[in-house]
């Protein structure tokens, strides 16, 4: 596997873990799709954790990232709505 693909997978998983941590800690997340539980016959969605060890081991990195400028930029970009794009004619 290429290095770029590995780094991309790591970053995607880290963001999913950070979003799950935000949901568990603060009740919602602004950086990823929210997790929804299985209810009324509807399938759930969100990050699947086989055990909490991965999340527990990442909490320090997640909290550090949440205090950084890159987190604020990522949050701004992930909530960006296409309607704000200038219309190019």
C-alpha positions as CSV (number, residue, x, y, z in Angstrom):
1,X,0.0,0.0,0.0
2,X,1.2,3.5,-0.8
3,X,2.3,5.8,1.9
4,X,-0.2,8.4,0.8
5,X,-3.1,6.0,1.1
6,X,-2.0,4.9,4.6
7,X,-1.8,8.5,5.8
8,X,-5.2,9.2,4.3
9,X,-6.7,6.2,6.1
10,X,-5.1,7.2,9.4
11,X,-6.4,10.8,9.1
12,X,-9.9,9.6,8.2
13,X,-10.0,7.2,11.1
14,X,-8.7,9.9,13.5
15,X,-11.4,12.3,12.5
16,X,-14.0,9.6,13.0
17,X,-12.7,8.9,16.4
18,X,-12.6,12.6,17.2
19,X,-16.2,13.0,16.1
20,X,-17.2,10.0,18.2
21,X,-15.4,11.5,21.2
22,X,-17.2,14.8,20.7
23,X,-20.5,13.0,20.6
24,X,-19.8,11.0,23.7
25,X,-18.4,14.0,25.6
26,X,-20.4,17.0,24.4
27,X,-23.5,15.4,22.9
28,X,-22.9,16.4,19.2
29,X,-20.2,16.9,16.7
30,X,-19.5,19.5,14.0
31,X,-16.7,17.7,12.1
32,X,-18.4,14.5,10.9
33,X,-21.8,12.8,10.4
34,X,-23.4,12.1,13.7
35,X,-23.8,8.6,15.0
36,X,-27.3,7.3,15.2
37,X,-28.4,4.2,17.1
38,X,-30.4,1.4,15.8
39,X,-34.1,2.1,16.5
40,X,-37.5,1.3,15.2
41,X,-36.2,-1.1,12.6
42,X,-33.9,1.6,11.1
43,X,-30.2,0.9,10.8
44,X,-27.8,3.1,12.7
45,X,-24.8,4.9,11.4
46,X,-21.5,6.3,12.6
47,X,-18.1,5.1,13.7
48,X,-17.9,1.5,14.8
49,X,-15.7,0.7,17.7
50,X,-14.8,-2.9,18.4
51,X,-13.5,-1.9,21.8
52,X,-13.0,1.4,23.5
53,X,-9.3,1.0,23.7
54,X,-8.6,2.7,20.4
55,X,-10.7,5.7,21.5
56,X,-9.3,5.8,25.0
57,X,-5.7,5.8,23.6
58,X,-6.5,8.6,21.3
59,X,-8.2,11.0,23.7
60,X,-5.0,13.0,24.4
61,X,-4.3,13.5,20.7
62,X,-8.0,14.4,20.0
63,X,-8.1,17.0,22.8
64,X,-4.8,18.5,21.6
65,X,-6.1,18.7,18.0
66,X,-9.4,20.3,19.2
67,X,-7.3,23.2,20.6
68,X,-5.5,23.8,17.4
69,X,-6.0,26.0,14.4
70,X,-6.2,23.0,12.1
71,X,-9.2,21.7,14.0
72,X,-11.0,25.1,13.5
73,X,-10.1,25.1,9.8
74,X,-11.3,21.5,9.4
75,X,-14.5,22.2,11.2
76,X,-15.1,25.3,9.0
77,X,-14.4,23.3,5.8
78,X,-16.5,20.2,6.9
79,X,-19.5,22.4,7.6
80,X,-19.1,24.4,4.4
81,X,-22.2,24.8,2.3
82,X,-21.9,24.9,-1.5
83,X,-24.5,27.7,-1.7
84,X,-21.8,30.1,-0.4
85,X,-19.6,29.5,-3.5
86,X,-19.4,32.4,-5.8
87,X,-21.2,31.7,-9.0
88,X,-18.9,31.4,-11.9
89,X,-20.4,32.2,-15.3
